[in-house]
Amino acid sequence: MASLLLAFCVVILPVFASEPIPRGVSRAKGSFYKAGVPFKCLDGSQTIPFDQINDDYCDCADGSDEPGTSACRNGRFYCVNKGYKPESIPSSRL
C-alpha cells in the first residue's frame, strides 16, 4: 500500500501540479507564460523580461504582455466565469 501511495505522489501528482499563470491568461495559452523565462510576444514582434507581464505598460504590439490589465487597446482578458461559460473579453472592459 505504501508503495502505491509513493507511486501516486511521484508519478500522478506532478501531472496535476502546474505553475501559476498570469492574470487574464487562459490555461490553453498558459504554456507561453513561464515565470522567469523571457516572454516572446505572441505575434513574435519582440521578447521582453517576464517581470514586464501585466506591468500596465503595453510592450507587445498584439497586447499579449498585458492580459490582466487595460494597458493595450487591442488586449484580451480571459475570464474564467466560474459556474458559467469562460470567455475572452477586450481588456478595455477591465
N, C-alpha and C positions, 0 to 999 in steps of 0.2 A: 504494500500500500504506500509506503514512504517513497519507494522508487517511482511509483506512478505520479505522486504529487510532485516530486522533483522534476520529472519529465514535463509535467504540465507547466511548471513555473519557468523552466528553461526553454521549452520549445513553443508553447502556445501563448503565454502572456506577452512576449515581445512582439508578436504579430499585432496585438491589440494596442500596445503602447505606441503612442505617436508624439512627435514633438508638437508643441502648440504652434498654431498658425496665426498670423496677424489678424487683427480685427477686420472684418469685411471680406475675407478670402474664403471661398468655398473649399471643401475638402478635395474636390476634383483638381483644383489649382494649387493646393497646399504644397505639392512637391516642388513648385517653383520658388517657394519662400522658405529657405533653410537658414535658421539663425546662425550667425557667424560666418556665413558664406556670402561673398559679394552677389548682389541681386542683378540679374540681367533683365532689363525691361522686356515685357512680353512681346513687344514689337521689334525687339533687337536693337533699338536705337542707341542704347548705352548700358554701361554697367556701373552700379553705384554701391557704396558700402551698405550692408544690411541695416545698419542703425539709421539709415535715412528712409526706411519704410515707415509710413504713417507719421512723418515728422511735420506734416502740414505745409510742405513745400513740394510743388509738382516738379519732379526731376525728369520723369519719363513722358515723352510726347503722348503716349497712349493712356497715361494716368495710372498705370499698373503699380506704381510705387506708393500710391495713396488710396488703397482700397477702403480704409476706415476713416477717411476724412473727406471734406468737401473742397480740398485744395485744387483739384483738377476739374476743369469744365467737363471733360469727357470721361471722368472716372466712373467706376461701377462699384457698388457695395453689395456684397452677398448677405442677404438677410435670412437667417435660419427659419424664422417664423414658427417656433415650436408649437406643435399642435395644428399647424396649417401648412400650406404649400410653400417651400423655400422659394425665394425669388431674388434675382439680381436687379437692383434698382439704381437709377442715376445717383451718384454720390451728392449731387446738388440738393437732394431731398433730405440729407442728414441734418 
